Amino acid sequence: RQIRMPPITMAREEVTCMRLSKCNIVTLSFAFAAMTSETAMANVPGALLPQNLSPWGMFMGADIVVKAVMIGLAFASLVTWTVWLAKTIELARETSKARKRIKMLESGPSLHEAAHALGDDKDAVAQIIRSADREAQLSGDDYHTDAFRERTELRIERVQHAMARRIARGTGVLATIGSTAPFVGLFGTVWG
Protein backbone atom coordinates (compact mmCIF):
# COMPACT_ATOMS: atom_id res chain seq x y z
CA ARG A 1 0.00 0.00 0.00
CA GLN A 2 1.39 3.42 -1.03
CA ILE A 3 0.86 6.49 1.01
CA ARG A 4 0.43 9.70 -0.92
CA MET A 5 1.95 12.70 0.76
CA PRO A 6 1.05 16.29 0.08
CA PRO A 7 3.44 18.11 -2.34
CA ILE A 8 4.96 20.31 0.37
CA THR A 9 5.89 17.31 2.49
CA MET A 10 7.32 15.60 -0.59
CA ALA A 11 9.48 18.61 -1.33
CA ARG A 12 10.76 18.61 2.24
CA GLU A 13 11.55 14.95 1.97
CA GLU A 14 13.47 15.53 -1.28
CA VAL A 15 15.52 18.31 0.31
CA THR A 16 16.17 16.10 3.32
CA CYS A 17 17.17 13.30 0.98
CA MET A 18 19.53 15.62 -0.82
CA ARG A 19 21.10 16.64 2.47
CA LEU A 20 21.49 13.05 3.46
CA SER A 21 23.14 12.13 0.20
CA LYS A 22 25.44 15.15 0.61
CA CYS A 23 24.26 16.95 -2.56
CA ASN A 24 26.07 20.06 -3.44
CA ILE A 25 24.29 23.39 -2.99
CA VAL A 26 25.75 24.56 -6.29
CA THR A 27 24.03 21.68 -8.08
CA LEU A 28 20.77 22.63 -6.44
CA SER A 29 21.12 26.29 -7.46
CA PHE A 30 21.90 25.29 -11.06
CA ALA A 31 18.82 23.10 -11.16
CA PHE A 32 16.69 25.94 -9.79
CA ALA A 33 18.16 28.40 -12.30
CA ALA A 34 17.49 26.02 -15.15
CA MET A 35 13.87 25.60 -14.08
CA THR A 36 13.45 29.37 -13.72
CA SER A 37 15.00 30.23 -17.12
CA GLU A 38 12.90 27.63 -18.89
CA THR A 39 9.82 29.08 -17.27
CA ALA A 40 10.86 32.62 -18.19
CA MET A 41 11.53 31.71 -21.81
CA ALA A 42 8.21 29.93 -22.06
CA ASN A 43 6.32 33.08 -20.96
CA VAL A 44 7.88 35.44 -23.57
CA PRO A 45 5.72 35.76 -26.68
CA GLY A 46 7.56 35.23 -29.95
CA ALA A 47 6.53 38.66 -31.25
CA LEU A 48 8.67 40.41 -28.62
CA LEU A 49 11.88 38.61 -29.56
CA PRO A 50 14.06 40.30 -32.20
CA GLN A 51 13.80 38.64 -35.58
CA ASN A 52 16.50 40.38 -37.67
CA LEU A 53 19.79 41.02 -35.87
CA SER A 54 21.71 42.33 -38.89
CA PRO A 55 23.03 45.94 -38.61
CA TRP A 56 20.41 47.15 -41.12
CA GLY A 57 17.64 45.23 -39.35
CA MET A 58 18.59 46.74 -35.99
CA PHE A 59 18.72 50.21 -37.56
CA MET A 60 15.28 49.80 -39.08
CA GLY A 61 13.90 48.46 -35.78
CA ALA A 62 15.21 51.42 -33.75
CA ASP A 63 13.17 54.47 -32.79
CA ILE A 64 13.67 57.89 -34.39
CA VAL A 65 16.09 59.21 -31.73
CA VAL A 66 18.41 56.23 -32.12
CA LYS A 67 18.26 56.53 -35.91
CA ALA A 68 19.14 60.24 -35.71
CA VAL A 69 22.14 59.53 -33.46
CA MET A 70 23.32 56.71 -35.73
CA ILE A 71 23.06 58.95 -38.81
CA GLY A 72 24.97 61.68 -36.96
CA LEU A 73 27.70 59.22 -36.00
CA ALA A 74 27.98 57.98 -39.59
CA PHE A 75 28.27 61.58 -40.82
CA ALA A 76 30.94 62.39 -38.19
CA SER A 77 32.86 59.29 -39.23
CA LEU A 78 32.66 60.32 -42.89
CA VAL A 79 33.93 63.83 -42.08
CA THR A 80 36.78 62.44 -39.97
CA TRP A 81 37.95 60.07 -42.68
CA THR A 82 37.66 62.80 -45.31
CA VAL A 83 39.80 65.23 -43.29
CA TRP A 84 42.34 62.47 -42.62
CA LEU A 85 42.61 61.59 -46.31
CA ALA A 86 42.84 65.22 -47.42
CA LYS A 87 45.51 66.06 -44.84
CA THR A 88 47.51 62.93 -45.64
CA ILE A 89 47.58 63.84 -49.33
CA GLU A 90 48.38 67.49 -48.57
CA LEU A 91 51.25 66.61 -46.22
CA ALA A 92 52.69 64.09 -48.68
CA ARG A 93 52.60 66.68 -51.47
CA GLU A 94 54.20 69.40 -49.31
CA THR A 95 56.90 67.02 -48.06
CA SER A 96 57.73 66.03 -51.63
CA LYS A 97 58.01 69.66 -52.71
CA ALA A 98 60.17 70.51 -49.69
CA ARG A 99 62.59 67.69 -50.44
CA LYS A 100 62.82 68.78 -54.07
CA ARG A 101 63.55 72.39 -53.08
CA ILE A 102 66.19 71.39 -50.53
CA LYS A 103 67.97 69.22 -53.12
CA MET A 104 67.89 72.19 -55.50
CA LEU A 105 69.51 74.45 -52.89
CA GLU A 106 72.13 71.82 -52.04
CA SER A 107 73.02 71.33 -55.72
CA GLY A 108 74.71 74.68 -55.86
CA PRO A 109 72.80 77.57 -57.45
CA SER A 110 72.99 80.86 -55.64
CA LEU A 111 70.09 82.05 -53.51
CA HIS A 112 69.05 84.57 -56.17
CA GLU A 113 69.10 81.93 -58.94
CA ALA A 114 67.11 79.51 -56.77
CA ALA A 115 64.50 82.21 -56.07
CA HIS A 116 64.09 82.89 -59.82
CA ALA A 117 63.86 79.15 -60.61
CA LEU A 118 60.89 78.81 -58.24
CA GLY A 119 58.57 81.04 -60.25
CA ASP A 120 55.28 81.73 -58.45
CA ASP A 121 55.14 78.52 -56.38
CA LYS A 122 53.41 78.93 -53.01
CA ASP A 123 54.88 76.03 -51.02
CA ALA A 124 56.69 76.70 -47.75
CA VAL A 125 60.28 76.21 -48.88
CA ALA A 126 59.71 78.35 -51.99
CA GLN A 127 58.37 81.17 -49.81
CA ILE A 128 61.30 80.83 -47.41
CA ILE A 129 63.79 81.00 -50.30
CA ARG A 130 62.06 84.06 -51.79
CA SER A 131 61.93 85.77 -48.36
CA ALA A 132 65.64 85.18 -47.76
CA ASP A 133 66.45 86.41 -51.29
CA ARG A 134 64.34 89.54 -50.81
CA GLU A 135 66.07 90.33 -47.53
CA ALA A 136 69.47 89.74 -49.15
CA GLN A 137 68.57 92.20 -51.94
CA LEU A 138 67.42 94.82 -49.43
CA SER A 139 70.57 94.42 -47.33
CA GLY A 140 72.97 94.80 -50.26
CA ASP A 141 76.37 93.26 -49.58
CA ASP A 142 75.96 93.35 -45.79
CA TYR A 143 75.36 89.58 -45.23
CA HIS A 144 77.47 89.08 -42.14
CA THR A 145 75.74 91.35 -39.64
CA ASP A 146 73.39 90.30 -36.85
CA ALA A 147 70.72 92.67 -38.19
CA PHE A 148 70.58 90.76 -41.49
CA ARG A 149 70.32 87.45 -39.66
CA GLU A 150 67.53 88.72 -37.37
CA ARG A 151 65.50 90.17 -40.24
CA THR A 152 65.88 86.94 -42.21
CA GLU A 153 64.83 84.86 -39.19
CA LEU A 154 61.79 87.08 -38.70
CA ARG A 155 60.72 86.61 -42.34
CA ILE A 156 61.23 82.85 -42.11
CA GLU A 157 59.20 82.67 -38.87
CA ARG A 158 56.33 84.52 -40.55
CA VAL A 159 56.36 82.04 -43.43
CA GLN A 160 56.47 79.12 -40.99
CA HIS A 161 53.47 80.43 -39.06
CA ALA A 162 51.50 81.03 -42.25
CA MET A 163 52.26 77.50 -43.47
CA ALA A 164 51.32 76.00 -40.09
CA ARG A 165 47.95 77.80 -40.24
CA ARG A 166 47.41 76.54 -43.78
CA ILE A 167 48.23 72.94 -42.85
CA ALA A 168 46.00 73.07 -39.73
CA ARG A 169 43.03 74.38 -41.72
CA GLY A 170 40.09 71.98 -41.50
CA THR A 171 41.31 70.14 -38.42
CA GLY A 172 39.08 72.10 -36.03
CA VAL A 173 36.18 69.85 -36.97
CA LEU A 174 38.20 66.88 -35.67
CA ALA A 175 38.50 68.59 -32.28
CA THR A 176 34.75 69.19 -32.22
CA ILE A 177 33.96 65.59 -33.10
CA GLY A 178 36.46 64.28 -30.58
CA SER A 179 35.16 66.47 -27.75
CA THR A 180 31.52 65.54 -28.32
CA ALA A 181 32.12 61.79 -28.66
CA PRO A 182 32.02 61.04 -24.89
CA PHE A 183 28.69 62.85 -24.58
CA VAL A 184 27.20 60.90 -27.47
CA GLY A 185 28.31 57.70 -25.78
CA LEU A 186 26.79 58.81 -22.47
CA PHE A 187 23.56 59.73 -24.22
CA GLY A 188 23.44 56.31 -25.87
CA THR A 189 23.95 54.61 -22.52
CA VAL A 190 21.21 56.62 -20.82
CA TRP A 191 18.76 56.33 -23.74
CA GLY A 192 19.36 52.60 -24.16
GROMACS elastic network, one bead per residue, 0.5 to 0.9 nm:
[ bonds ]
;  ai    aj funct       b0    kb
    5     8     6  0.81980   500
    5     9     6  0.63073   500
    5    10     6  0.62483   500
    6     9     6  0.55060   500
    6    10     6  0.63407   500
    6    11     6  0.88525   500
    7    11     6  0.61395   500
    7    12     6  0.86478   500
    8    11     6  0.51139   500
    8    12     6  0.63272   500
    8    13     6  0.86491   500
    9    12     6  0.50462   500
    9    13     6  0.61569   500
    9    14     6  0.86443   500
   10    14     6  0.61874   500
   10    15     6  0.86867   500
   11    14     6  0.50435   500
   11    15     6  0.62688   500
   11    16     6  0.85337   500
   12    15     6  0.51404   500
   12    16     6  0.60613   500
   12    17     6  0.84177   500
   13    17     6  0.59371   500
   13    18     6  0.84721   500
   14    18     6  0.60779   500
   14    19     6  0.85735   500
   15    19     6  0.62148   500
   15    20     6  0.85595   500
   16    19     6  0.50299   500
   16    20     6  0.61277   500
   16    21     6  0.85999   500
   17    21     6  0.61273   500
   17    22     6  0.84819   500
   17    23     6  0.87293   500
   18    21     6  0.51198   500
   18    22     6  0.61008   500
   18    23     6  0.52217   500
   18    24     6  0.83341   500
   19    23     6  0.59540   500
   19    24     6  0.84513   500
   20    23     6  0.76963   500
   23    26     6  0.86026   500
   23    27     6  0.72686   500
   23    28     6  0.77150   500
   24    27     6  0.53154   500
   24    28     6  0.66114   500
   24    29     6  0.89138   500
   25    29     6  0.62013   500
   25    30     6  0.86271   500
   26    29     6  0.50818   500
   26    30     6  0.61714   500
   26    31     6  0.85980   500
   27    30     6  0.51414   500
   27    31     6  0.62225   500
   27    32     6  0.86557   500
   28    31     6  0.51290   500
   28    32     6  0.62247   500
   28    33     6  0.86304   500
   29    32     6  0.50123   500
   29    33     6  0.60548   500
   29    34     6  0.85082   500
   30    33     6  0.50225   500
   30    34     6  0.60647   500
   30    35     6  0.85897   500
   31    34     6  0.51231   500
   31    35     6  0.62690   500
   31    36     6  0.86464   500
   32    35     6  0.51519   500
   32    36     6  0.61490   500
   32    37     6  0.86633   500
   33    36     6  0.50175   500
   33    37     6  0.60423   500
   33    38     6  0.84658   500
   34    37     6  0.52721   500
   34    38     6  0.61330   500
   34    39     6  0.85278   500
   35    38     6  0.53071   500
   35    39     6  0.62222   500
   35    40     6  0.86762   500
   36    39     6  0.50889   500
   36    40     6  0.61055   500
   36    41     6  0.86362   500
   37    41     6  0.60225   500
   37    42     6  0.84037   500
   38    41     6  0.52030   500
   38    42     6  0.61093   500
   38    43     6  0.87909   500
   39    42     6  0.51207   500
   39    43     6  0.64666   500
   40    43     6  0.53383   500
   40    44     6  0.67656   500
   41    44     6  0.55095   500
   41    45     6  0.85919   500
   42    45     6  0.78422   500
   44    47     6  0.84349   500
   44    48     6  0.71259   500
   44    49     6  0.78665   500
   45    48     6  0.58420   500
   45    49     6  0.73747   500
   46    49     6  0.54971   500
   46    50     6  0.85417   500
   47    50     6  0.77661   500
   47    51     6  0.84628   500
   48    51     6  0.88202   500
   50    53     6  0.68424   500
   50    58     6  0.87362   500
   50    61     6  0.89041   500
   51    57     6  0.85082   500
   52    55     6  0.86306   500
   52    56     6  0.85531   500
   52    57     6  0.52607   500
   52    58     6  0.69020   500
   52    61     6  0.86918   500
   53    56     6  0.80955   500
   53    57     6  0.58663   500
   53    58     6  0.58453   500
   54    57     6  0.50139   500
   54    58     6  0.61306   500
   54    59     6  0.85303   500
   55    58     6  0.52189   500
   55    59     6  0.61577   500
   55    60     6  0.86698   500
   56    60     6  0.61279   500
   56    61     6  0.85273   500
   57    60     6  0.51520   500
   57    61     6  0.60998   500
   57    62     6  0.86983   500
   58    62     6  0.61894   500
   59    62     6  0.53181   500
   59    63     6  0.84644   500
   59    66     6  0.81140   500
   59    67     6  0.65504   500
   59    70     6  0.81725   500
   60    63     6  0.81127   500
   60    67     6  0.80192   500
   62    65     6  0.80930   500
   62    66     6  0.59987   500
   62    67     6  0.63348   500
   63    66     6  0.55747   500
   63    67     6  0.63196   500
   63    68     6  0.88036   500
   64    67     6  0.50229   500
   64    68     6  0.60961   500
   64    69     6  0.86774   500
   65    68     6  0.51163   500
   65    69     6  0.62961   500
   65    70     6  0.86310   500
   65   191     6  0.89048   500
   66    69     6  0.51540   500
   66    70     6  0.61121   500
   66    71     6  0.85902   500
   66   188     6  0.80167   500
   66   191     6  0.83929   500
   66   192     6  0.87990   500
   67    70     6  0.50716   500
   67    71     6  0.61076   500
   67    72     6  0.85221   500
   68    71     6  0.51661   500
   68    72     6  0.61349   500
   68    73     6  0.86293   500
   69    73     6  0.61256   500
   69    74     6  0.86033   500
   69   184     6  0.79543   500
   69   188     6  0.83369   500
   70    73     6  0.50540   500
   70    74     6  0.61751   500
   70    75     6  0.86081   500
   71    74     6  0.50671   500
   71    75     6  0.61737   500
   71    76     6  0.86170   500
   72    75     6  0.50824   500
   72    76     6  0.61324   500
   72    77     6  0.85481   500
   73    76     6  0.50283   500
   73    77     6  0.60825   500
   73    78     6  0.85574   500
   73   181     6  0.89466   500
   73   184     6  0.87094   500
   74    77     6  0.50670   500
   74    78     6  0.61935   500
   74    79     6  0.87146   500
   75    78     6  0.50138   500
   75    79     6  0.62173   500
   75    80     6  0.85909   500
   76    79     6  0.51209   500
   76    80     6  0.61112   500
   76    81     6  0.86514   500
   76   174     6  0.89051   500
   76   177     6  0.67237   500
   77    80     6  0.50855   500
   77    81     6  0.62021   500
   77    82     6  0.85049   500
   77   177     6  0.88562   500
   78    81     6  0.52991   500
   78    82     6  0.60825   500
   78    83     6  0.86723   500
   79    82     6  0.50418   500
   79    83     6  0.61579   500
   79    84     6  0.85355   500
   79   173     6  0.82076   500
   79   174     6  0.82897   500
   80    83     6  0.52813   500
   80    84     6  0.61558   500
   80    85     6  0.86553   500
   80   173     6  0.80102   500
   80   174     6  0.63463   500
   80   177     6  0.80659   500
   81    85     6  0.60991   500
   81    86     6  0.85352   500
   82    85     6  0.51976   500
   82    86     6  0.60929   500
   82    87     6  0.85127   500
   83    86     6  0.51242   500
   83    87     6  0.59692   500
   83    88     6  0.83768   500
   83   170     6  0.69924   500
   83   171     6  0.70834   500
   83   173     6  0.86302   500
   83   174     6  0.79664   500
   84    87     6  0.52821   500
   84    88     6  0.60061   500
   84    89     6  0.86181   500
   84   171     6  0.88081   500
   85    88     6  0.51207   500
   85    89     6  0.62287   500
   85    90     6  0.85515   500
   86    89     6  0.52866   500
   86    90     6  0.60928   500
   86    91     6  0.86044   500
   87    91     6  0.59270   500
   87    92     6  0.83808   500
   87   167     6  0.76550   500
   87   168     6  0.86816   500
   87   170     6  0.86859   500
   87   171     6  0.86829   500
   88    91     6  0.52793   500
   88    92     6  0.61182   500
   88    93     6  0.86022   500
   89    92     6  0.51615   500
   89    93     6  0.61541   500
   89    94     6  0.86505   500
   90    93     6  0.51896   500
   90    94     6  0.61779   500
   90    95     6  0.85484   500
   90   167     6  0.78938   500
   91    94     6  0.51110   500
   91    95     6  0.59592   500
   91    96     6  0.84673   500
   91   167     6  0.77687   500
   92    95     6  0.51627   500
   92    96     6  0.61536   500
   92    97     6  0.86908   500
   93    96     6  0.51761   500
   93    97     6  0.62980   500
   93    98     6  0.86735   500
   94    97     6  0.51056   500
   94    98     6  0.60815   500
   94    99     6  0.86382   500
   94   123     6  0.68735   500
   94   124     6  0.78623   500
   95    98     6  0.50543   500
   95    99     6  0.62075   500
   95   100     6  0.86188   500
   96    99     6  0.52720   500
   96   100     6  0.62809   500
   96   101     6  0.87444   500
   97   100     6  0.50803   500
   97   101     6  0.61897   500
   97   102     6  0.86414   500
   97   123     6  0.72908   500
   97   124     6  0.87112   500
   97   125     6  0.79217   500
   97   126     6  0.88846   500
   98   101     6  0.51441   500
   98   102     6  0.61413   500
   98   103     6  0.86213   500
   98   123     6  0.77547   500
   98   124     6  0.73527   500
   98   125     6  0.57518   500
   98   126     6  0.81770   500
   99   102     6  0.51635   500
   99   103     6  0.62028   500
   99   104     6  0.85993   500
   99   125     6  0.89676   500
  100   103     6  0.52543   500
  100   104     6  0.62734   500
  100   105     6  0.88479   500
  101   105     6  0.63109   500
  101   106     6  0.86654   500
  101   114     6  0.87743   500
  101   118     6  0.86454   500
  101   125     6  0.65472   500
  101   126     6  0.71642   500
  102   105     6  0.50907   500
  102   106     6  0.61466   500
  102   107     6  0.85781   500
  102   125     6  0.78013   500
  103   106     6  0.50239   500
  103   107     6  0.60597   500
  104   107     6  0.52032   500
  104   108     6  0.72687   500
  104   109     6  0.75466   500
  104   114     6  0.74781   500
  105   108     6  0.59912   500
  105   109     6  0.64396   500
  105   110     6  0.77946   500
  105   111     6  0.76522   500
  105   114     6  0.68233   500
  106   109     6  0.79219   500
  109   112     6  0.80496   500
  109   113     6  0.59076   500
  109   114     6  0.60582   500
  110   113     6  0.52099   500
  110   114     6  0.61362   500
  110   115     6  0.86054   500
  111   114     6  0.50951   500
  111   115     6  0.61482   500
  111   116     6  0.87521   500
  111   129     6  0.71429   500
  111   130     6  0.84493   500
  111   132     6  0.79109   500
  111   133     6  0.60960   500
  111   136     6  0.88635   500
  112   115     6  0.51236   500
  112   116     6  0.63883   500
  112   117     6  0.87224   500
  112   129     6  0.86495   500
  112   130     6  0.82590   500
  112   133     6  0.58229   500
  112   134     6  0.86862   500
  112   136     6  0.87276   500
  112   137     6  0.87337   500
  113   116     6  0.51843   500
  113   117     6  0.61660   500
  113   118     6  0.88132   500
  114   117     6  0.50457   500
  114   118     6  0.64246   500
  114   126     6  0.88816   500
  114   129     6  0.74232   500
  114   130     6  0.84250   500
  114   133     6  0.88366   500
  115   118     6  0.54164   500
  115   119     6  0.73466   500
  115   126     6  0.73822   500
  115   127     6  0.88203   500
  115   129     6  0.59403   500
  115   130     6  0.52626   500
  115   131     6  0.88656   500
  115   132     6  0.88899   500
  115   133     6  0.66564   500
  116   119     6  0.58317   500
  116   120     6  0.89916   500
  116   130     6  0.83690   500
  118   121     6  0.60556   500
  118   126     6  0.63759   500
  118   129     6  0.87348   500
  118   130     6  0.84053   500
  119   126     6  0.87603   500
  120   126     6  0.85375   500
  121   124     6  0.89624   500
  121   126     6  0.63474   500
  121   127     6  0.77817   500
  122   125     6  0.84711   500
  122   126     6  0.64171   500
  122   127     6  0.63139   500
  123   126     6  0.54469   500
  123   127     6  0.63302   500
  123   128     6  0.87928   500
  123   163     6  0.81293   500
  124   127     6  0.52075   500
  124   128     6  0.61999   500
  124   129     6  0.86882   500
  124   159     6  0.68758   500
  124   160     6  0.71816   500
  124   162     6  0.87133   500
  124   163     6  0.62107   500
  125   129     6  0.61078   500
  125   130     6  0.85643   500
  125   159     6  0.88907   500
  126   129     6  0.51516   500
  126   130     6  0.61841   500
  126   131     6  0.85485   500
  127   130     6  0.50916   500
  127   131     6  0.59917   500
  127   132     6  0.85502   500
  127   156     6  0.83875   500
  127   159     6  0.67509   500
  128   131     6  0.50650   500
  128   132     6  0.61534   500
  128   133     6  0.85331   500
  128   155     6  0.77043   500
  128   156     6  0.56671   500
  128   157     6  0.89838   500
  128   159     6  0.64528   500
  128   160     6  0.82132   500
  129   132     6  0.52224   500
  129   133     6  0.61133   500
  129   134     6  0.85696   500
  129   156     6  0.87724   500
  130   133     6  0.50046   500
  130   134     6  0.60063   500
  130   135     6  0.85690   500
  131   134     6  0.51028   500
  131   135     6  0.62206   500
  131   136     6  0.85654   500
  131   152     6  0.74050   500
  131   155     6  0.62011   500
  131   156     6  0.69343   500
  131   159     6  0.83230   500
  132   135     6  0.51764   500
  132   136     6  0.61196   500
  132   137     6  0.86836   500
  132   152     6  0.58290   500
  132   153     6  0.86168   500
  132   155     6  0.74573   500
  132   156     6  0.75355   500
  133   137     6  0.61990   500
  133   138     6  0.86627   500
  134   137     6  0.51276   500
  134   138     6  0.62692   500
  134   139     6  0.86443   500
  135   138     6  0.50547   500
  135   139     6  0.60811   500
  135   140     6  0.86650   500
  135   148     6  0.75541   500
  135   151     6  0.73208   500
  135   152     6  0.63161   500
  135   155     6  0.83325   500
  136   139     6  0.51326   500
  136   140     6  0.62512   500
  136   141     6  0.77534   500
  136   142     6  0.81464   500
  136   143     6  0.70702   500
  136   148     6  0.78041   500
  136   152     6  0.83008   500
  137   140     6  0.53844   500
  137   141     6  0.82145   500
  139   142     6  0.57099   500
  139   143     6  0.71231   500
  139   148     6  0.68938   500
  140   143     6  0.76259   500
  141   144     6  0.86092   500
  142   145     6  0.64687   500
  142   148     6  0.73552   500
  143   146     6  0.86398   500
  143   147     6  0.89733   500
  143   148     6  0.61808   500
  143   149     6  0.78037   500
  144   147     6  0.86031   500
  144   148     6  0.71255   500
  144   149     6  0.77419   500
  145   148     6  0.55106   500
  145   149     6  0.66743   500
  145   150     6  0.89113   500
  146   149     6  0.50479   500
  146   150     6  0.60918   500
  146   151     6  0.85882   500
  147   150     6  0.51408   500
  147   151     6  0.61375   500
  147   152     6  0.85137   500
  148   151     6  0.52646   500
  148   152     6  0.61055   500
  148   153     6  0.85565   500
  149   152     6  0.51476   500
  149   153     6  0.60902   500
  149   154     6  0.85961   500
  150   153     6  0.50549   500
  150   154     6  0.61206   500
  150   155     6  0.86914   500
  151   154     6  0.50711   500
  151   155     6  0.63238   500
  151   156     6  0.86836   500
  152   155     6  0.51679   500
  152   156     6  0.61888   500
  152   157     6  0.86028   500
  153   156     6  0.50510   500
  153   157     6  0.60491   500
  153   158     6  0.86134   500
  154   157     6  0.51197   500
  154   158     6  0.63028   500
  154   159     6  0.87885   500
  155   158     6  0.51804   500
  155   159     6  0.64114   500
  155   160     6  0.87201   500
  156   159     6  0.51103   500
  156   160     6  0.61550   500
  156   161     6  0.86884   500
  157   161     6  0.61604   500
  157   162     6  0.85682   500
  158   161     6  0.52144   500
  158   162     6  0.61971   500
  158   163     6  0.86280   500
  159   162     6  0.50986   500
  159   163     6  0.61150   500
  159   164     6  0.85427   500
  160   163     6  0.51516   500
  160   164     6  0.60854   500
  160   165     6  0.86492   500
  161   164     6  0.50249   500
  161   165     6  0.62196   500
  161   166     6  0.86077   500
  162   165     6  0.52021   500
  162   166     6  0.62681   500
  162   167     6  0.87514   500
  163   167     6  0.61179   500
  163   168     6  0.85287   500
  164   167     6  0.51546   500
  164   168     6  0.60804   500
  164   169     6  0.86044   500
  165   168     6  0.51434   500
  165   169     6  0.61753   500
  166   169     6  0.53027   500
  166   170     6  0.89190   500
  167   170     6  0.83083   500
  167   171     6  0.86807   500
  168   171     6  0.56847   500
  168   172     6  0.79113   500
  169   172     6  0.72878   500
  170   173     6  0.63559   500
  170   174     6  0.79707   500
  171   174     6  0.52786   500
  171   175     6  0.69250   500
  172   175     6  0.51706   500
  172   176     6  0.64601   500
  172   177     6  0.87885   500
  173   176     6  0.50001   500
  173   177     6  0.61626   500
  173   178     6  0.84815   500
  174   177     6  0.51229   500
  174   178     6  0.59774   500
  174   179     6  0.84879   500
  175   178     6  0.50640   500
  175   179     6  0.60157   500
  175   180     6  0.85900   500
  176   179     6  0.52480   500
  176   180     6  0.62422   500
  176   181     6  0.86222   500
  177   180     6  0.53677   500
  177   181     6  0.61288   500
  178   181     6  0.53622   500
  178   182     6  0.79106   500
  179   182     6  0.68916   500
  179   183     6  0.80666   500
  180   183     6  0.54097   500
  180   184     6  0.63959   500
  180   185     6  0.88454   500
  181   184     6  0.51381   500
  181   185     6  0.62852   500
  181   186     6  0.86940   500
  182   185     6  0.50697   500
  182   186     6  0.61766   500
  182   187     6  0.85834   500
  183   187     6  0.60112   500
  183   188     6  0.84859   500
  184   187     6  0.50191   500
  184   188     6  0.61432   500
  184   189     6  0.86365   500
  185   188     6  0.50714   500
  185   189     6  0.62567   500
  185   190     6  0.87313   500
  186   189     6  0.50660   500
  186   190     6  0.62205   500
  186   191     6  0.85050   500
  187   190     6  0.51706   500
  187   191     6  0.59066   500
  187   192     6  0.82840   500
  188   191     6  0.51432   500
  188   192     6  0.57797   500
  189   192     6  0.52827   500
